[in-house]
Amino acid sequence: MPCSSSLYPAVLSWIETLGVAPHATGAQALAAQVTALLGAQSLRPAPRSRAVLSSPAVPARQRLKRLARGLDAPWLAPDHVTRCLVPAALALYPTATPVLVLDGVRCPPWETLTVGLALPGRVQLLATVVVPVPAPKGAYGAAVARLLQQVAAAWPADAPPPHLVADRGFPSTAFFRLLNRLGWGYTVRLRATMALTLDGAVQTVRQQIATADDAQWTLRRGCYGQGGATVPGRIVIGRGLPVLRWHQRDNGSALARARRSRARAHDAGYTRADRPSAAATTDGWVVLFTTAPSWLPAVRFYDQRYATEGSYRDLQGGWDGRHGWELDRVLPPQGSAAAGEALWSLVLLAQVLQQWLGRGVGQPDATRWLPLRWTVHGRQSLWARGQAVLAEDEAWLGTWVAQRLATGVALLPPSPAAARVRPRRLAARIADAA
């Protein structure tokens, strides 16, 4: 990889332009943390301590202390990092209708709710909230509302309103009303037991599926909920056609799909005689509650939700269980939600740089043929391409990385005059939260 001493100045330029740290010393310390993560490609303290930029005479214990102090910085608070990342992501990846993906990843005893900007095949995470597992009553819904308001507060006034997509764990009347107040579009999948009001009659999603045509997508006008707690919208019901990519049409891929299907059926419980379930009749259907004008844009919006699964995999074990950032090993031992959110803030700042590098690899320039050097087929995600280019030790690639990061800095908007970040220790923030 490009040595840390050559990568650090480019990372420092990003941190200063984003306006994350309130003063020069904090920006330098944070840039050293992000550079160490990009160099080590692991969140574990030991690899990062070996990659941190310091004199060889500094003992290992001191390096680990520096890393721990870096995560104690108050400017790694999630709302502050979100205010810096949202305008930057919209400037780096402009689009007519930004699609935000709401999802969650669980690393017991913590679950992290995230909102990210959908990219080709991946998601650029923008905001995080960490909640304990199991969460106290009402804490999960409050965390979702806080997360959405956090992104809305950072959304630029001149940017087009986003379209939010989410899975079946998030729908509620309060959730949809909040999205309507924010002025966002949305496409959210519903569970089979949820109630809908159509033509004045209350039916469950399962009852709607029973009368739906499995040969086509159906759009119906109705309301989510029942009684006085309803939200008007459109309901899209369908199964879709199974379409396989050309490289997934061999016998080996068919056997792998069959194994996954048996495992999912066993977990769902509808292949066990001692635990019957109605999931077998509804699991293959997709029911969406949406503001989209017709079924086709609603389905296309929702298809972008699946990219978040690949991003979560990148941050944990990677595509093969060995090349990820090992978040699933580092997050569980954190002693508080505030400590976990500080770790996530570091992840978000490093992810935006690595995926920006990956977006540039394979373009019609000197890196055009690099994906075929790393793989036989050339199919790699933005995150994997960024990781691969950072692993190269050729001098011309080090120059390309510096130039690519400088190009990103030129696209970033001027950092707003953010409110002063009070230099409070993490222990004080934990005490306030308690």
Secondary structure, 3 states (H helix, E strand, C coil): CCCHHHHHHHHHHHHHHHCCCCCHHHHHHHHHHHHHHHHHCCCCHHHHHHHCCCCCCCCHHHHHHHHHHHHCCHHHCHHHHHHHHHHHHHHHCCCCCCEEEEEEEEECCEEEEEEEEEECCEEEEEEEEEEECCCCCCHHHHHHHHHHHHHHHHCCCCCCCCEEEECCCCCCHHHHHHHHHHCCEEEEECCCCCEEEECCEEEEHHHHHHCCCCCCCEEEEEEEEECCEEEEEEEEEECCCCCCCHHHCCHHHHHHHHHHHHHHHHHHCCCCCCCCCCHHHHCCCEEEEECCCCHHHHHHHHHHHHHHHHHHHHHCCCCCCCCCCCHHHHCCCCCCHHHHHHHHHHHHHHHHHHHHHHHHCCCCCCCCCHHHHHCCCCCCCHHHHHHHHHHCCCHHHHHHHHHHHHHHHHHCCCCCCCCCCCCCCHHHHHHHHC
